[in-house]
Amino acid sequence: MKTTISIEKTKSERTRHPEDQLGFGKYFADHMFIAEYSEGSWKEARIVPYGPLSLDPGASVFHYGQALFEGMKAFRGQNDRIHLFRPDFHVRRLAHGAEKLCMPSVPAELFTEAVEALVKVDSSWIPKSEGSALYLRPTLIGTESFLGVRPSQKYLFFIITSPVGPYYSEGFNPVKIWIERSRVRAAVGGLGDIKAGANYAASLAASTAAKKKDFAQVLWLDSMERKYIEEVGTMNVFFKINDEVITPALNGSILAGATRDCVIQLLKSWNIPVTERKISIDEVFDAHKTGQLKEVFGSGTAAVVSSVGELADQDHRITINNNQVGDLTKKLLNEITSIQLGKKSDPFGWVKVLES
Ligand SMILES: Cc1ncc(COP(=O)(O)O)c(C=O)c1O
């Protein structure tokens, strides 16, 4: 299917900022994509100047939280071509989330054509410097105006884009992570494995408290026993214990990260043992005590592969690898970013190069 997408170009360009001062998610590009869903179909697919949406205060997203999003990146690759990273993965994950939240899924063709048309219109916003990208935020919300708990019958799918640098203020230096012992992010059977806005609302009190203590994010533990590691605020997490890399298995409450999947595929291709299983926080402390904990890192679209230099809670504080980025962490970061930019071949088919 070829979607007809109308394009209205902006008459007043938004302010651009130097690439070394982008930070993460502070600025938005000139245009956005919008499509509306009602009576069983998606309509009025269009690219318009970036700006406010007009929604009825009764819109269900404000009351019953039907809000779901994705986060993906476009890069300026070799020969100045536009590289999209794993768009198919994001289409599938959005569809999985939509099903869980009783929302209509965004057809793969609509998603793909919208993303491609938008990044082409705003291609001059794709930053070129190392560590930067155009971050895309496809978002699906319920817009029908009513009170009473039921799924909305009207939806908006929009995509905004933001030129970004490194996610953490630390850049790619190791970050400090606080182990959250009392609050939980998600429970098995709930929404933890989808990018529902509600999960992030549920995380804010813990992450705000951690930031006050000068920690970048929190490490979540399981909701039942408060013992097994789930993930970090916006990253999946990996532990290198001796020569084996361990990451929590996808149990239904952890987000199945695109970058997590990249890390696992790369490790396998390098014949480095990688295991997806339950791992308790005590096992990590024990491995540290005996000198077997070699590296800890997080993976995410925003943070790519990010070294964890310190893990702490009220009773513990451990420094990992002398607070230095480990060799494996560095290698994974370098491999993934090289594939994203087309500096290395793409044996897994992760990159979609756009024809201009
Ligand atoms: C809660 C959570 N876990 C993990 C991730 C990493 O997922 P991905 O690699 O797909 O960005 C993210 C970011 O999307 C996230 O928000």
The ligand as an SDF file (V2000), in Angstrom:
LIG
                    3D

 16 16  0  0  0  0  0  0  0  0999 V2000
   12.0150    1.2030   30.0210 C   0  0  0  0  0  0  0  0  0  0  0  0
   12.9650    1.0390   28.9040 C   0  0  0  0  0  0  0  0  0  0  0  0
   13.7360   -0.0590   28.8610 N   0  0  0  0  0  0  0  0  0  0  0  0
   14.6070   -0.2840   27.8590 C   0  0  0  0  0  0  0  0  0  0  0  0
   14.7370    0.6310   26.8270 C   0  0  0  0  0  0  0  0  0  0  0  0
   15.6600    0.3280   25.6850 C   0  0  0  0  0  0  0  0  0  0  0  0
   14.9320   -0.0120   24.5380 O   0  0  0  0  0  0  0  0  0  0  0  0
   15.4580    0.3310   23.0770 P   0  0  0  0  0  0  0  0  0  0  0  0
   16.7910   -0.3150   22.9700 O   0  0  0  0  0  0  0  0  0  0  0  0
   14.4560   -0.2550   22.1620 O   0  0  0  0  0  0  0  0  0  0  0  0
   15.5310    1.8080   22.9740 O   0  0  0  0  0  0  0  0  0  0  0  0
   13.9670    1.8020   26.8410 C   0  0  0  0  0  0  0  0  0  0  0  0
   14.0610    2.7820   25.7500 C   0  0  0  0  0  0  0  0  0  0  0  0
   13.3570    2.6700   24.7920 O   0  0  0  0  0  0  0  0  0  0  0  0
   13.0610    2.0090   27.8950 C   0  0  0  0  0  0  0  0  0  0  0  0
   12.3050    3.1200   27.9350 O   0  0  0  0  0  0  0  0  0  0  0  0
  1  2  1  0
  2  3  1  0
  2 15  2  0
  3  4  2  0
  4  5  1  0
  5  6  1  0
  5 12  2  0
  6  7  1  0
  7  8  1  0
  8  9  2  0
  8 10  1  0
  8 11  1  0
 12 13  1  0
 12 15  1  0
 13 14  2  0
 15 16  1  0
M  END
$$$$
